[in-house]
Amino acid sequence: MKFRTLVIILVIISALTVVAVEAISRLIDDLPSISNLERYTPNVVTKIFDKDGNLLSELFIERRVLVPLKEIPADLQNAFIAIEDNDFYSHWGISTKGILRAFLINFVKGKVSQGGSTITQQLAKTIFLTSEKTIIRKIKELLLTVQLERKYTKEEIFQLYINQIYFGAGGYGAESASRIYFGKSVTELTLAEAALIAGLPKAPSYYSPIRNPEIAKVRRATVLHRMKELGFINEQQEQQANQEPVPTEKHIAEQTAGHYFIEYLRILLEPKYGTNVLHKGGLSIYTTLDIKMQQAAEKALNEHLEKFDKQQQSFFEKEKMEPKKVQGAIMAIDHRTGAIRVMVGGRDFKETKFNRAVQAKRQAGSSFKPFVYVTGIDTKQITPATMLEDNPMVFAFDGNNWNLVSRDLSYLEVLAEKMTPEDLVDPMKVWCPVNLGSRYRGEVILRQAIYRSINICAVEAISIVTPAKVIDYARKMGIKSPLVNSLSLALGSSDVTLQEMTSAFGTLASGGIQTEPYFITKVVDKDGKILEENIPVEKEVLSQQTSFVMTNLLKGVVERGSGYRARELGRPCAGKTGTSNDSVDAWFVGYTPQLVAGVWVGYDDRTTLGKKTTGGGLACPIWTSFMKEALKGYPVLNFKQPKGIEWALIDPQTGLLALSKTPNAYLEAFLEGTTPQEYSFNKNIVTNQEPEELTDAEN
């Protein structure tokens, strides 16, 4: 009977052994391959830098920066060993003493409160397994631990562990934890700081000094005491470290500026590198942005638009409309290289991520007129001394072309006999461009037409050079949006982006060299390999002489025209204001020898800014405030004059050569060979025009 019982017991034991072996065999088959660790790449932070190497922002799924073990301070390594696994360098991956100690504590407490895991076990769980508390998961953990210990050295395991684990507050790895809690690299940690960090992984939120500073102090004291017990530090060091305060807020710098730029960068780079590489690959992205200029631009835009919002309260009340926030955008480019220095796409990225600097297409108004005049100057069809007739214009469409039928609005009465009243108000059949305020000056010189932003003169000029030719020049200078092939193009009737306008004006600033805007200088992977590197892409599209003559004319817009507020900049600059129909859009695009910048202001839903609001009155002051700060420390330079320029004293009443005593005579720059040859005293000119005061009037 006893023999039979023994046999039965042996059979049962054998069966259980077979079952256990089969179960373990199946578990082993289900285990991730340890060899995968050789190809394992932890999620690493991608860093984005400005042009001077200042950290702009970080892209990450897990905020982690890898650091070699040799760069981890001895105090931090010892702190981990003391609190997590003091037998790490002597056990074979599993600590029998630790397991027994945890078992006894759990038995006494009647629940699972300690796991007795070694550093190797924690690494196996973190990389290969989930955090579920089941027997199967624990067995897998033990099996993986043994394999890890067999394949890798203790130093390799410890380095992986210290760079992998979570420390709370979004930080993975000791380097990120050090920067988050102390604002410094892990290599600079003190003993007290090292002890605090080593105490976090067990329960990052609970032991967080930011959430629970007193509990964090107790946990730090526990780590320090264990370090003293193991002989890593002495009692004096322990006491001194316990006296240090714990951090109570994050020290890592949060991104404060350039949100629209970073989002623009992300949108363009994700298709190229993929989301995983961009957010987990530890790239270093070096950009063209100037963080100081960016901050100045955001400040200028917000301050001026907040003031404008307050002014608009009465307008919305009068119109019985719900008040809304006006929007704006600023773009600044180093026109010598095409490097984007500033991109402000709106007032608050948290409220709206729509980037008005590159995505919004709005009517340019009079800020488009320079493309008309530069076409005429470059083709020598007009000169700075060309006289243009500022009188009403009536155009009629014959089915194929728009024909100028009169310079007198009374001619509409003649048309009325041939057309129905509906035809006369149909913009597809009759077009009568007008000046702001319906004011007309008769014959005016081109310079005045530009700085006064006279609509009729711009239409006359485009009639001379043709819309098709203006489109050609605008394209060469940097405008890429569709442009209407009609006379109304002269008044900025086509929708364009702020980036296009800024880049195109930069062509004039750089002496006729069109530089393609770019925002990345290079991208480097985590191993230091350069993935891409960008250099300026330049193309000469205008002569230096044409660019200088046009710049000289646009300086007049600032010196005595609609952009006079830019004179506060206190250095040579040129630019053009712009206001679209019904004052829906306000623009100012201007430049110095070092920088070109554009400002746009408007409502997203195209609500009017107010009948009296113009680009000169709203956008130009923003531009000036920004440029004052942006160019601090830069030398005051004037635009360089190239060879092939002739200067002549001009009579503004006739556009002819003047004598030194001619009233209001001024020096004008011309392309060589285009200077007037006749003197004005040979003409019988009678005028009673008086000098005009500065005004914002323009469309």
Disulfide bonds with the S-S distance in Angstrom:
none
